Amino acid sequence: MKSGVHSQGATSHLVDAYPLAVPASRRSDWYEATGQHLNWYLPDWATVAVDYDAVHLTVLGYLTTPGLAIPLTAHPGASVLAGWDPDATFWLDPRLVRVGGRPVEWSRTRDAPWAPRPAR
């Protein structure tokens, strides 16, 4: 099962459901980003992995949360969405990540959809 992070609320829900307190390790970095001294939390990825195979950050989620202290509802503090790229997926189940084989090059012409480029 995959979870999606598409908003501040989704980020808050993920961290509230799987909290990992990180007040000392994020104190100065997240103060610099937000200007706030708070109790900081991250998702506890090991616990998230019990229920989800992957967590995806949408472009909308990425664009609507930068530099913000995202308040939590179940814990006295906040989180910051940091260390992600837009439209990225954190794969939590290593059985789903397979690397191997030859890379496939994709291309498209003006009127045709994207397709694998024929092997040379």
ABEGO torsion letter per residue (X at the ends): XBBBBABAAAAAAAAAABBBBAAAAAAAAAAAAAGBBBBBBBBBAAAAAAABABBBBBAAAAAAABGBBBBBAABBEBBBBBGBBBGBBBBABAAABBBEEBBBBBBBBAABBBBBBBBX
